[in-house]
Amino acid sequence: MNNFIVFMGQEWMLFGMLILLGYVFLWRERVKSGTPVSAHEVTRLVNAEAAVLLDVRDAAEFKAGHIVGAINIPYAKISADPGQLEPHRSKIIVVVDKMGQHAGTVGRNLARQGYQVRRLSGGIAEWQAQSLPLVK
């Protein structure tokens, strides 16, 4: 441990660049998978008819409660049939999942196919935490 502190002191510029590159990498990965948007921003986009909600949770979770107007294509099936979103190509696709664990992967794949993608920050758990409505 002491050697590491000495190394950091002697090579502070190298260590600083390593930290900076790590930050840039994480930021780019976050943006590539769709910019995170708040529940408030999602509501504004949907009300303006500028976005479509894509809920990637499984069908049972979707039936238990989902955001009004959301399209359900489970995470396991989205890569097999991405054509279901073709009618919505001109709109922003907001990916919704349980807590944010799958939205990044789906968002990255959709962005590669030319869709405009955003991710609901915190997923449906954050939506519920803010006491926003779900339909069953």
N, C-alpha and C positions, 0 to 999 in steps of 0.2 A: 504494500500500500504506500509506503514511504517513497519507493522508487517511482511510483506513478505520479505522486505529487511533485517530485523533482522533475520528472519528464514534462509535466504540464507547465511548470515554471520556466523551463529552458526552451520548450517548443510551443509557447503560448499561441503563436500565429498559426502553426499547423493544427493545433487542437481547436482553435477558433474556427478555422476553415472546415474542419470535420463537423463541428456542431452546425455551422451554417448550411453545409451541403445536406446534412440530415434533415434540417428544417425545410429546405427547398424541396427535397424529395417527398417528404410527407405532405407538404402543401400541394404539390403537383398531383400526387395520387388522389388526394381529396377532391380536387377540382375535376380531374378526369372522370371520376365516377358520378359527377353531377354535383352542382353547387348545393350545399344544404340550405334549406329555406325554413323559416319559422312557420308555426301553425297559422299565425296572423297573415303572413304572406301567401300561404296556400289558399286560405279563404278568399283573399283579394283576387288571386289569379283565377280561381274557379268561378267566382261571382262575375268576373269580367269575361268569362268564357274563353280565356287565353290558355287554360291548362286542363289536362285530364289526369285524374288520379289512377295510378296503377298499383293495386294492392297485391303484393306477392306472397302474402301469408297463405297457408293451406285453406281449403274450402270450409272446414269446420270452424276455424278461427274467424274467417270472413263472415260466416253466418251468425256467429256469436255477437258480432258488432263490427260495423265498418263505417267509414265516412260516406255521407250521402253522395251518390253519383260515381263511386269508385268502381273500376273494372277489376275483377279478380282473375288473375292468371298466376297460379302458384309458382313459386320460385323454381321448383323441379321441372315445370313445363314451359317456362318462358323461353328457354333456349331452343326447345323443340319446335315451337310455332310462334315466332315473333311477328308473323304476318297479321295477327289479330289486332295489332296496333296501327296498321297501315292507314285506316281511315282517319287517324288522329295525327298524322305526320306533321301537319302544319301547326299543331299546338305543342305547348310544353308538356312533357310527360313528367309528372311528379310521382316518384317511386315511394311507396309506403310499405313498411314492413313492421315487425313487432317492436324492435328496439334499435334498428339500424344495422343489424348484422348482415343482411343480404342486399340492402339497397345499393351499396357501392358496386358490387359485382354486376348486378342487373343494369345499373346506370352506365357502367363502363361499356357493357355489351351493346346497349341501345345507342350510346353516343357513337360507337364505331359504325353503327348502321345509319347514322345521319340524323338521329332524333335529337331534339333539344331536351336535355334531362336535368331535373332537379331532384333532390332527396328531401323528404320530410325529416327535419332535424329531430332526432330522438324517437322517431317512428310513432306508431299508434300509442305506445306507452306514454309519450310526452303529450300527445293529443288528449288522452284521458286525464293526465295529470293536470291539465289546464281546464278540466271540466267542460270540454267541448263535446257536442252531441255525436252520438253514434246511432245508426239504424240497425235493426235486426231483421 
